[in-house]
C-alpha cells in the first residue's frame, strides 16, 4: 500500500493535528483545503487513502465524492464531518465512502 495520504481539510488546526498524527505513524501527508486543490493533488500523484472534510471552501466533499471514486476506484476515501447527522453519514456511504468519522474524534 502506498503510504501517502491526501488530507482535504479547510480547518488548519484540525489539519495540523491529523497531519502530525499520520506523519508520526510514518505516512507522507499532502494537505489541501479545497475541491480544486484535491483534484490537482490527485492528478499529480497516487495516494493510498484520502481523508476529506464535507464542507470545503469551494464545494461539498460528499457531493464530489462520486467523481473521485470513479477516477480512483481503489483508493479508500474517509469522510470527516462536523455535521454529525444520520443523513450526512448515509450520503457519504451511498457515494462510496470507505468510512465516516464525525468530528470531533479521538486520534487514539
N, C-alpha and C positions, 0 to 999 in steps of 0.2 A: 504494500500500500504506500502511496505517495504520502509523505509526512508533511505535506504543505496544506495549510488551512487558509481559506478565504473567509475573512470576517467582515460582514457588511453591517455596520452599526453606526448610527449618527450621534449617539451619546458618547462623547470622548472618554468620560470617566469609566463607563461600562466597558468600552472597547479596550481601554488600558488594562483593566483588571483581567478581562478574558485573555487578552494577548499575552500578558505576563504569565498567567497560569499555564497556557498552552506552551509557551516557549520554555517554561521550567520543566515541562514534560518532554522536551525535545522536538517540538513541532516548529516549523517555519511558518510564520503568520503574515499574511498580506491583509492590511486593513483598508477599507474604503467606506464612504458614508452615503453613497447614492446608488441608484439603479444603474446609471450611466457608468460610474466607476466600477461597479461589479461587472458589467458587461465587458468593459475594457480589460479588466484583470483576467477574466475568463478567456478572452481572445488571446492573451499574451502567454499563458502557461496553464499547465494541468494542476488541479488541486485534488487532494484526497477527500476533502469534505468542505462544504460551505456552511457557515453559520450566518443567518441573516435575521435582522430585525424586520418587523412588519411595516411600521411607519417610518419611511425614509424621506429624505429631503425632497426627492423628485418622484416619488411613487410608492406603491404598496408592494412589499416583498412577497406577499402571498399571491396577489393578482398577476405578478410577472413570473411566478414560480413555474408555471406550465412551460414557458419558453425555455427556461433553464433546464428543466427535466428532459425536454425534447432534444436539446442540443448536447446535454451531458447526462445521458441516462444512467451511467454507472457511478456518478458522484452523489453520495448521500447529501441531502440538504436538511439542516436542522433549523427550525424556526424559533426565534427568541421574541417574546412579546410581552409588553406591559398590559396588553388588552387581554386580561385573564377571563375570557368568556368561552363557553362551550362552542359558540358559533365560530370564533377565531380558530379554535383547535380543529373543528370539523373542516373548515375551509382549507386549513393548512394540509391536513391529511388527504382530503379529496384532491388536492392539486399535486400530491406526490411527495410531501414532506416525509422524511425518514423519521423525524422526531419533532416534538413540540415542547418547548420549555417556557412556562410562564415566568416573567420577571416579578419580583426578584427571585433568584435561585441561589442555591448553595453550591459553590465550586468544589466542595469536598465530596 
